[in-house]
Amino acid sequence: MKKAVNVFKYLLLLAVSVFLMWYALRSINFAAVKAELAQVNYTWIAVTLLLSIAGYVSRGIRWRMQFAPLGYKPTPGQTYHALMVGYLANVVLPRAGEVIRCTFLKRSADVPVNVSLGTVITERVIDLLMLLLCMGMTLLLEFDRLYQFFLEIFSEKYKSFEQNQQTLYILGAVAILGTGFVAWYLYKNIENLRKNSFFRKLSDFVSGLWQGIFSVLKMEQKGAFIFHTVFIWVTYYLTSYLAFFALPGTEDLTWQAGLAILVVGGIGMSAPVQGGIGVYHILVRTALLLYAVPLDKGMAYALITHTTGAILVVLMGAISLVASLVQTKSVPVRKKYA
């Protein structure tokens, strides 16, 4: 039954992706898009793909650094391959890649899944903060042009909150009371619960997850971690900006426009659909309209950047999948900390 529900969920998400892609293309002049794509300068596309590869490698190195304070030492290859397998999974199963990459790292480097998940949660929080930072910079630089655009994106969520405000407050109150009751119950029955094998396993899982989340605070190489974080987002920006030069319709856009597309594209790719399909295209082509890029030319840009990026992820992910499956399982050397 659970398997059937999961299959239905992913098929539903796929249907949503297909609908959004249809919506993005429904008013497009396909002849104009085809003519624009026929003029693509693939040298610039190749440059953006090389930058993407550098970003993925840097992200794999950064992820590895999060394990050092916990005593686990996966190799750079192990974290990189697990990361790319996760990205490959996200193309098909949205959000499943985070768990899958942790599972593959467990197989190759014997790092507990709960610990890996904790580090991934921290990674996602950092990415969100970087995206918000880029959004703030974009609004400062292009406030008049982009204020209304971002307002429309988030106003729908605000309207949804207003419409369901009472229900959300009730759910919030129930959650707070439920949490309080659970905490009280645990406090009163902790000694008996410690004798329960399931509770001990659950406690160990949460403890490992918690350690993974806060591992970054115990990191010795904080400077290197910050460097990789900045480098990753610089590669994201450059892939958005340099891709402008690949198409005649966008080659005259400014570096500020590249920052705007980085933010808008990041929001689109974070949508819970396969690879951001449809959402990315709608947001990017709409944002480019604000820079006087016609709809057809904006769609051509969205198509070429999203498609080449997805192909790269599939190829690199497939290589990493094979490498992970044949990789000899190694037991990590644990470093003891005082």
LINDA-V317145 format. One record per residue. N is the residue number from 1. RES is the residue in one letter. NEAR is the number of other ideal C-beta (glycine too) atoms within 12 Angstrom. Layout:
BEGIN
N:RES:NEAR, N:RES:NEAR
END
This chain:
BEGIN
1:M:7, 2:K:8, 3:K:9, 4:A:10, 5:V:11, 6:N:15, 7:V:14, 8:F:14, 9:K:21, 10:Y:25, 11:L:17, 12:L:18, 13:L:30, 14:L:24, 15:A:18, 16:V:23, 17:S:33, 18:V:18, 19:F:19, 20:L:27, 21:M:30, 22:W:17, 23:Y:21, 24:A:31, 25:L:24, 26:R:17, 27:S:19, 28:I:27, 29:N:18, 30:F:17, 31:A:12, 32:A:21, 33:V:30, 34:K:18, 35:A:18, 36:E:32, 37:L:29, 38:A:15, 39:Q:22, 40:V:31, 41:N:23, 42:Y:18, 43:T:14, 44:W:29, 45:I:30, 46:A:20, 47:V:23, 48:T:36, 49:L:31, 50:L:20, 51:L:30, 52:S:35, 53:I:24, 54:A:24, 55:G:36, 56:Y:39, 57:V:27, 58:S:30, 59:R:38, 60:G:35, 61:I:30, 62:R:38, 63:W:48, 64:R:38, 65:M:34, 66:Q:44, 67:F:45, 68:A:30, 69:P:30, 70:L:36, 71:G:21, 72:Y:35, 73:K:24, 74:P:43, 75:T:27, 76:P:24, 77:G:25, 78:Q:37, 79:T:43, 80:Y:37, 81:H:38, 82:A:46, 83:L:46, 84:M:40, 85:V:42, 86:G:41, 87:Y:40, 88:L:34, 89:A:32, 90:N:33, 91:V:37, 92:V:27, 93:L:27, 94:P:31, 95:R:26, 96:A:24, 97:G:30, 98:E:31, 99:V:24, 100:I:34, 101:R:42, 102:C:38, 103:T:26, 104:F:39, 105:L:47, 106:K:27, 107:R:28, 108:S:35, 109:A:37, 110:D:27, 111:V:42, 112:P:30, 113:V:27, 114:N:29, 115:V:38, 116:S:44, 117:L:32, 118:G:35, 119:T:47, 120:V:38, 121:I:26, 122:T:35, 123:E:36, 124:R:23, 125:V:18, 126:I:27, 127:D:26, 128:L:18, 129:L:16, 130:M:27, 131:L:29, 132:L:20, 133:L:22, 134:C:34, 135:M:29, 136:G:18, 137:M:23, 138:T:35, 139:L:23, 140:L:17, 141:L:21, 142:E:30, 143:F:18, 144:D:12, 145:R:23, 146:L:33, 147:Y:20, 148:Q:18, 149:F:29, 150:F:28, 151:L:15, 152:E:19, 153:I:26, 154:F:16, 155:S:15, 156:E:13, 157:K:15, 158:Y:15, 159:K:14, 160:S:13, 161:F:16, 162:E:14, 163:Q:12, 164:N:15, 165:Q:14, 166:Q:12, 167:T:14, 168:L:15, 169:Y:14, 170:I:13, 171:L:14, 172:G:16, 173:A:14, 174:V:14, 175:A:14, 176:I:14, 177:L:14, 178:G:14, 179:T:14, 180:G:14, 181:F:14, 182:V:16, 183:A:14, 184:W:13, 185:Y:15, 186:L:20, 187:Y:13, 188:K:12, 189:N:15, 190:I:17, 191:E:11, 192:N:12, 193:L:19, 194:R:16, 195:K:12, 196:N:15, 197:S:11, 198:F:12, 199:F:19, 200:R:15, 201:K:16, 202:L:17, 203:S:20, 204:D:19, 205:F:21, 206:V:19, 207:S:19, 208:G:29, 209:L:26, 210:W:21, 211:Q:31, 212:G:35, 213:I:28, 214:F:21, 215:S:37, 216:V:32, 217:L:18, 218:K:24, 219:M:26, 220:E:16, 221:Q:20, 222:K:19, 223:G:12, 224:A:20, 225:F:32, 226:I:18, 227:F:17, 228:H:34, 229:T:33, 230:V:21, 231:F:24, 232:I:35, 233:W:33, 234:V:25, 235:T:29, 236:Y:36, 237:Y:35, 238:L:28, 239:T:39, 240:S:45, 241:Y:31, 242:L:33, 243:A:44, 244:F:41, 245:F:29, 246:A:33, 247:L:36, 248:P:24, 249:G:34, 250:T:40, 251:E:23, 252:D:15, 253:L:31, 254:T:20, 255:W:22, 256:Q:28, 257:A:35, 258:G:37, 259:L:36, 260:A:41, 261:I:47, 262:L:38, 263:V:37, 264:V:43, 265:G:40, 266:G:34, 267:I:30, 268:G:36, 269:M:37, 270:S:24, 271:A:27, 272:P:24, 273:V:32, 274:Q:36, 275:G:37, 276:G:37, 277:I:37, 278:G:34, 279:V:34, 280:Y:38, 281:H:41, 282:I:37, 283:L:39, 284:V:45, 285:R:41, 286:T:33, 287:A:43, 288:L:38, 289:L:30, 290:L:28, 291:Y:31, 292:A:17, 293:V:31, 294:P:24, 295:L:30, 296:D:30, 297:K:36, 298:G:40, 299:M:42, 300:A:39, 301:Y:51, 302:A:47, 303:L:34, 304:I:37, 305:T:44, 306:H:39, 307:T:27, 308:T:29, 309:G:38, 310:A:30, 311:I:20, 312:L:31, 313:V:35, 314:V:24, 315:L:22, 316:M:31, 317:G:34, 318:A:22, 319:I:23, 320:S:36, 321:L:30, 322:V:17, 323:A:24, 324:S:35, 325:L:17, 326:V:13, 327:Q:25, 328:T:15, 329:K:18, 330:S:18, 331:V:14, 332:P:25, 333:V:15, 334:R:19, 335:K:15, 336:K:8, 337:Y:13, 338:A:4
END
